[in-house]
Amino acid sequence: MATDRFWGPKAVGPQFQRFRHPRLPFPADTVEWCSGCGTCSLVCPHGVLVAELNIQAKARSAPSLSKRFRDHIISRPEVLGRLASPIAPLANWTLSRRSFRAFLERVLQINHNAPLPSLARPTLRRRLRDYCVRSPMELEEITRLTVAYFHGCSTNYYEPELGEMAVLILERLGFYVFIPPQLCCGLPLQSNGLMRAARQHARKNVERLRPFAEAKIPIIGTSSSCTLSLKHDYRTILEIEDDGVELVGDSTFDFFEFITHNVKEELNQLYYEPIRARALYHPPCQLRSHGVGTPAVQVLRLIPRLELYISDTACCGVAGTYGVKAERYNVAYSVGESLYQRARDLRADFVITDSETCRWWLTKHTNLPAFHPLEIFARSIGLT
């Protein structure tokens, strides 16, 4: 409904697929406007993986050279973080300058209003270097309470405090936490049609995580996008056929999915400090695609005096890197407009959502702070 350039998931996917010859140019570019939110696959009454079909078709389209160059840059947050983190204050100052943002829009077609995250220094892995191991062989003991933390690019380079909180919460709940070797999950590459590079990232992650999965160690992530990639995208969209992919995918859990299933009794026994606030919780698209409901809500409901309202909007609009692109920004904004209005009507004190790009986007467009649910949970149980 946000643009006539997109004909709808069914038309763009299953109906239009018959016209896409494997060796001929696409007859229309409408599939390029798919954001990959995954809603169509969730609601299809026949179980057709419409979103996955559209994402694969989108990867075969041929954008202009300037857009392709832009896509190569924004789809590598790990590389950008590694290069810019040592000069984080200077990088953040530069990104905050209007003149530089105008330059980015003119040269790279990155919208000057699009929210870009601030770099942190030091990174999470440097802060928690004692938690980092290369293989399960380095662990003194492996028990049913041993867990591996998959932090992802955003937590390592942009939100390291979130990763520190995740480790503290897991330890409070009795788990022994360590951080395995890992790369970017590859989702930004996949979303921008760079499937070959995305598969390379996927295979390297599987190679590094497989020994931990074979040791029956759960892999816990705080980014719903990263955990969905490990669980689902490697198998279904990237179509990597490997026993390791299956093993790692079956061993991966989103943060609140894991704790609500494994330590529910311990959660109920914790003391929760009241939080006197009104909050809007938005379950991001990637979390919905997990098919696990909204486990964070189960935990947040335990906090006294917290007035929690659930968003009924399907998508905030940003869809990862989709909303930062100059030609997509207005469409992305329109998609999430009902969510921004809901927050205003509610007079919420803050917004809660599991996805990092959703948090940055919602902070920009609601003028409210946006938190990961574990931040609110940690505050209530005294881990600040």
C-alpha positions as CSV (number, residue, x, y, z in Angstrom):
1,M,0.0,0.0,0.0
2,A,3.0,2.3,0.4
3,T,4.0,2.3,-3.3
4,D,2.5,1.3,-6.6
5,R,6.0,0.2,-7.7
6,F,5.5,-3.0,-5.7
7,W,2.6,-5.2,-7.0
8,G,2.2,-7.3,-3.9
9,P,4.0,-10.5,-2.8
10,K,1.8,-13.0,-4.6
11,A,2.0,-11.2,-7.9
12,V,5.7,-10.5,-7.6
13,G,6.6,-14.0,-6.5
14,P,4.6,-17.1,-7.5
15,Q,2.6,-15.4,-10.3
16,F,5.5,-13.5,-11.9
17,Q,8.1,-16.3,-11.5
18,R,6.8,-17.9,-14.7
19,F,8.1,-14.9,-16.7
20,R,11.6,-14.9,-15.3
21,H,13.9,-16.7,-17.7
22,P,17.2,-17.9,-16.1
23,R,19.3,-16.3,-18.9
24,L,17.2,-13.3,-19.9
25,P,16.7,-9.9,-18.3
26,F,13.8,-9.5,-15.9
27,P,10.7,-8.1,-17.6
28,A,10.0,-5.7,-14.6
29,D,11.8,-4.4,-11.5
30,T,8.9,-4.7,-9.1
31,V,10.6,-7.4,-7.1
32,E,13.3,-4.9,-6.2
33,W,10.8,-3.2,-3.9
34,C,10.3,-6.2,-1.8
35,S,11.7,-5.5,1.7
36,G,12.0,-9.2,2.7
37,C,10.0,-8.7,5.8
38,G,8.6,-12.3,5.5
39,T,5.0,-11.4,6.4
40,C,3.7,-13.0,3.2
41,S,5.2,-16.4,4.0
42,L,3.7,-16.2,7.5
43,V,0.2,-15.5,6.3
44,C,0.1,-17.8,3.1
45,P,-2.7,-20.3,3.8
46,H,-1.0,-22.9,1.6
47,G,2.4,-22.7,3.3
48,V,4.1,-21.4,0.1
49,L,7.4,-19.7,1.0
50,V,6.6,-16.5,-0.9
51,A,9.1,-14.3,0.8
52,E,12.0,-16.7,0.2
53,L,11.0,-17.0,-3.5
54,N,11.0,-13.2,-3.8
55,I,14.3,-12.7,-2.0
56,Q,16.0,-15.2,-4.4
57,A,14.4,-13.5,-7.4
58,K,15.5,-10.1,-6.1
59,A,19.1,-11.3,-5.9
60,R,19.0,-12.0,-9.7
61,S,17.8,-8.4,-10.6
62,A,20.4,-6.0,-11.9
63,P,20.5,-2.6,-10.1
64,S,22.6,0.3,-11.5
65,L,26.3,0.3,-10.8
66,S,26.0,3.1,-8.3
67,K,23.4,1.3,-6.3
68,R,25.3,-1.9,-6.5
69,F,28.4,-0.1,-5.1
70,R,26.2,1.3,-2.3
71,D,24.8,-2.1,-1.5
72,H,28.3,-3.7,-1.3
73,I,29.2,-1.1,1.4
74,I,26.1,-1.1,3.6
75,S,25.8,-4.9,3.5
76,R,29.2,-5.3,5.4
77,P,28.6,-3.9,8.9
78,E,31.4,-6.1,10.3
79,V,34.0,-4.6,7.9
80,L,32.7,-1.1,8.6
81,G,32.8,-1.7,12.3
82,R,36.3,-3.2,12.2
83,L,37.7,-0.2,10.2
84,A,35.9,2.6,12.1
85,S,35.8,1.3,15.7
86,P,39.4,2.4,16.5
87,I,38.4,5.9,15.6
88,A,34.9,5.7,16.9
89,P,34.6,9.3,18.3
90,L,35.8,10.8,15.0
91,A,33.6,8.5,12.9
92,N,30.5,9.3,15.0
93,W,31.2,13.0,14.7
94,T,31.6,12.8,11.0
95,L,28.4,10.8,10.5
96,S,26.5,13.4,12.5
97,R,27.5,16.3,10.2
98,R,24.8,17.4,7.8
99,S,27.3,18.1,5.1
100,F,28.7,14.6,5.3
101,R,25.2,13.0,5.2
102,A,24.4,15.2,2.2
103,F,27.6,13.8,0.6
104,L,26.5,10.2,1.4
105,E,23.1,10.8,-0.3
106,R,24.6,12.4,-3.4
107,V,27.4,9.8,-3.8
108,L,26.1,6.6,-2.2
109,Q,22.4,7.3,-2.3
110,I,22.0,6.8,1.5
111,N,19.2,9.0,2.6
112,H,20.4,11.9,4.7
113,N,17.6,11.4,7.3
114,A,18.1,7.6,7.7
115,P,19.3,6.7,11.2
116,L,22.8,5.4,11.3
117,P,24.1,3.7,14.5
118,S,26.9,5.2,16.6
119,L,30.1,3.1,16.9
120,A,31.3,2.0,20.3
121,R,34.8,1.6,21.6
122,P,36.0,-0.9,22.8
123,T,34.0,-3.6,21.1
124,L,32.1,-6.3,23.0
125,R,34.7,-9.0,22.2
126,R,37.5,-6.8,23.6
127,R,35.4,-6.0,26.7
128,L,34.6,-9.7,27.3
129,R,37.9,-11.2,25.9
130,D,38.0,-13.6,28.9
131,Y,34.7,-15.1,27.6
132,C,36.0,-15.7,24.1
133,V,37.1,-19.3,23.1
134,R,38.0,-20.9,19.8
135,S,36.6,-24.3,20.4
136,P,34.8,-26.4,23.0
137,M,38.1,-28.1,23.8
138,E,39.1,-24.9,25.7
139,L,36.2,-25.2,28.2
140,E,37.1,-26.8,31.5
141,E,33.6,-28.5,31.7
142,I,30.5,-28.7,29.6
143,T,27.2,-29.1,31.4
144,R,23.6,-28.6,30.5
145,L,24.0,-25.0,31.7
146,T,26.8,-24.2,29.3
147,V,25.7,-21.8,26.5
148,A,27.4,-20.0,23.6
149,Y,26.5,-16.4,22.9
150,F,26.2,-15.3,19.3
151,H,26.4,-11.5,19.5
152,G,26.3,-10.4,15.9
153,C,27.8,-7.3,14.3
154,S,25.5,-4.8,15.9
155,T,26.2,-5.8,19.5
156,N,29.9,-6.2,18.9
157,Y,30.5,-2.8,17.3
158,Y,27.5,-0.6,18.1
159,E,25.7,-1.9,21.2
160,P,28.3,-3.7,23.3
161,E,26.5,-2.9,26.6
162,L,23.6,-5.0,25.3
163,G,25.9,-8.0,25.0
164,E,27.3,-7.4,28.5
165,M,23.8,-7.3,29.9
166,A,22.9,-10.6,28.0
167,V,25.9,-12.3,29.6
168,L,25.0,-10.9,33.1
169,I,21.4,-12.1,32.8
170,L,22.4,-15.6,31.7
171,E,24.9,-15.8,34.5
172,R,22.2,-14.6,37.0
173,L,20.0,-17.4,35.8
174,G,22.7,-20.0,36.4
175,F,24.3,-20.4,33.0
176,Y,28.0,-20.6,32.2
177,V,28.5,-18.3,29.2
178,F,31.2,-18.1,26.6
179,I,31.6,-16.4,23.2
180,P,32.5,-18.6,20.2
181,P,34.3,-17.4,17.1
182,Q,31.9,-15.9,14.6
183,L,31.4,-13.7,11.5
184,C,28.5,-11.5,10.5
185,C,25.5,-13.7,10.0
186,G,25.4,-12.6,6.3
187,L,21.8,-11.3,6.3
188,P,22.7,-7.8,5.1
189,L,24.5,-9.4,2.1
190,Q,21.6,-11.7,1.4
191,S,19.1,-8.8,1.7
192,N,21.1,-6.8,-0.9
193,G,21.3,-9.7,-3.4
194,L,24.9,-10.6,-2.7
195,M,24.2,-14.3,-2.4
196,R,27.6,-15.6,-3.1
197,A,29.2,-13.6,-0.3
198,A,26.3,-14.4,2.0
199,R,26.9,-18.1,1.4
200,Q,30.6,-17.7,2.2
201,H,29.7,-16.1,5.5
202,A,27.2,-18.8,6.2
203,R,29.6,-21.6,5.6
204,K,32.3,-20.0,7.7
205,N,29.9,-19.5,10.6
206,V,28.7,-23.1,10.3
207,E,32.3,-24.3,10.3
208,R,33.1,-22.3,13.5
209,L,29.9,-23.0,15.3
210,R,29.5,-26.7,14.4
211,P,31.9,-28.0,17.1
212,F,29.8,-26.3,19.8
213,A,26.5,-27.7,18.4
214,E,28.1,-31.2,18.2
215,A,28.9,-30.7,21.9
216,K,25.2,-30.1,22.5
217,I,25.8,-26.5,23.6
218,P,22.9,-24.1,22.8
219,I,23.8,-21.1,20.7
220,I,21.9,-18.0,22.1
221,G,21.5,-14.7,20.2
222,T,20.1,-11.3,21.1
223,S,19.5,-10.2,17.5
224,S,16.4,-11.8,16.1
225,S,17.7,-11.3,12.6
226,C,21.0,-13.1,13.3
227,T,19.3,-16.1,15.0
228,L,16.8,-16.4,12.1
229,S,19.7,-16.5,9.6
230,L,21.3,-19.4,11.5
231,K,18.0,-21.2,12.1
232,H,16.3,-20.6,8.8
233,D,17.9,-18.6,6.0
234,Y,21.0,-20.7,5.6
235,R,18.8,-23.6,4.8
236,T,15.8,-22.1,3.0
237,I,17.0,-19.0,1.2
238,L,20.7,-19.6,0.7
239,E,19.9,-23.3,0.2
240,I,23.1,-24.7,1.7
241,E,22.8,-28.5,2.0
242,D,25.1,-29.5,4.7
243,D,24.7,-31.5,7.9
244,G,26.4,-28.7,9.8
245,V,23.8,-26.2,8.7
246,E,21.1,-28.4,10.1
247,L,22.9,-29.1,13.3
248,V,23.8,-25.4,13.9
249,G,20.2,-24.3,13.0
250,D,18.6,-26.8,15.4
251,S,21.0,-25.6,18.2
252,T,20.2,-21.9,17.8
253,F,17.7,-20.0,19.9
254,D,16.7,-16.4,20.3
255,F,17.4,-15.0,23.8
256,F,13.9,-14.9,25.3
257,E,12.9,-18.0,23.4
258,F,15.6,-19.9,25.2
259,I,15.2,-18.6,28.7
260,T,11.4,-18.9,28.8
261,H,11.7,-22.5,27.7
262,N,14.6,-23.5,29.9
263,V,14.5,-21.5,33.1
264,K,10.8,-20.6,33.5
265,E,10.7,-21.5,37.2
266,E,13.9,-19.4,37.9
267,L,12.3,-16.4,36.1
268,N,9.3,-16.6,38.3
269,Q,11.4,-16.7,41.4
270,L,13.4,-13.6,40.7
271,Y,12.7,-10.3,42.5
272,Y,11.5,-7.6,40.1
273,E,11.9,-4.0,40.9
274,P,8.8,-2.0,39.7
275,I,9.2,0.1,36.6
276,R,6.6,2.8,36.5
277,A,6.3,3.4,32.8
278,R,4.1,2.9,29.8
279,A,5.8,1.0,27.0
280,L,4.9,-0.1,23.5
281,Y,6.3,-3.5,22.5
282,H,6.8,-4.1,18.8
283,P,7.6,-7.7,17.7
284,P,9.9,-7.3,14.7
285,C,9.3,-9.1,11.4
286,Q,12.3,-11.4,11.9
287,L,11.1,-12.5,15.3
288,R,7.6,-13.3,13.9
289,S,9.3,-15.5,11.3
290,H,10.8,-17.6,14.1
291,G,7.3,-18.9,14.8
292,V,7.9,-18.7,18.6
293,G,5.3,-16.0,19.5
294,T,6.5,-13.2,21.7
295,P,8.5,-14.8,24.5
296,A,9.9,-11.4,25.7
297,V,6.3,-10.4,26.6
298,Q,6.0,-13.3,29.0
299,V,9.0,-12.0,30.9
300,L,8.1,-8.3,30.7
301,R,4.7,-9.1,32.1
302,L,6.4,-10.1,35.3
303,I,7.7,-6.6,36.0
304,P,5.4,-4.7,38.4
305,R,3.9,-1.3,37.4
306,L,5.1,-1.7,33.7
307,E,2.2,-0.9,31.5
308,L,2.9,-2.9,28.4
309,Y,1.0,-2.5,25.1
310,I,1.6,-4.7,22.1
311,S,1.9,-3.3,18.6
312,D,-0.4,-4.7,16.0
313,T,1.6,-3.3,13.1
314,A,3.3,-5.9,10.9
315,C,6.5,-4.0,10.2
316,C,8.2,-0.8,11.3
317,G,9.4,-0.2,7.7
318,V,13.1,-0.2,7.9
319,A,13.7,-3.9,7.0
320,G,17.4,-3.9,7.8
321,T,19.2,-1.8,5.2
322,Y,16.1,-1.3,3.0
323,G,15.0,1.9,4.7
324,V,18.4,3.7,4.6
325,K,18.4,3.7,0.8
326,A,17.5,7.0,-0.8
327,E,15.0,5.6,-3.2
328,R,13.4,3.4,-0.5
329,Y,13.3,5.8,2.5
330,N,9.9,7.3,1.9
331,V,8.3,3.9,1.3
332,A,9.9,2.5,4.4
333,Y,8.6,5.5,6.4
334,S,5.1,5.0,5.1
335,V,5.1,1.3,6.0
336,G,5.8,2.1,9.6
337,E,3.6,5.2,9.9
338,S,0.8,3.5,11.8
339,L,3.3,2.3,14.4
340,Y,4.7,5.7,15.0
341,Q,1.2,7.0,15.4
342,R,0.3,4.2,17.8
343,A,3.3,5.2,20.0
344,R,2.1,8.9,20.0
345,D,-1.5,8.0,20.7
346,L,-0.4,5.8,23.6
347,R,1.9,8.5,25.0
348,A,4.4,5.8,25.6
349,D,7.5,6.5,27.6
350,F,9.6,4.3,25.4
351,V,9.4,1.5,22.8
352,I,10.7,-2.0,23.2
353,T,11.7,-4.2,20.3
354,D,14.1,-7.1,19.7
355,S,15.7,-5.9,16.5
356,E,18.6,-3.4,16.4
357,T,17.6,-1.8,13.1
358,C,14.0,-1.5,14.3
359,R,15.3,0.3,17.5
360,W,17.4,2.8,15.6
361,W,14.5,3.4,13.1
362,L,11.8,3.8,15.8
363,T,14.0,6.1,17.9
364,K,14.3,8.4,14.9
365,H,10.6,8.4,13.9
366,T,8.9,8.3,17.3
367,N,11.3,10.6,19.2
368,L,11.2,8.1,21.9
369,P,14.0,5.9,23.3
370,A,13.8,2.3,22.0
371,F,15.2,-0.6,24.1
372,H,15.8,-4.3,23.6
373,P,13.5,-6.2,26.0
374,L,16.5,-7.6,27.9
375,E,17.5,-4.0,28.8
376,I,14.2,-3.5,30.6
377,F,14.4,-7.0,32.2
378,A,18.0,-6.3,33.4
379,R,17.0,-3.0,34.9
380,S,14.1,-4.6,36.8
381,I,16.3,-7.4,38.3
382,G,19.1,-4.9,39.3
383,L,21.6,-5.5,36.5
384,T,22.2,-2.1,35.1
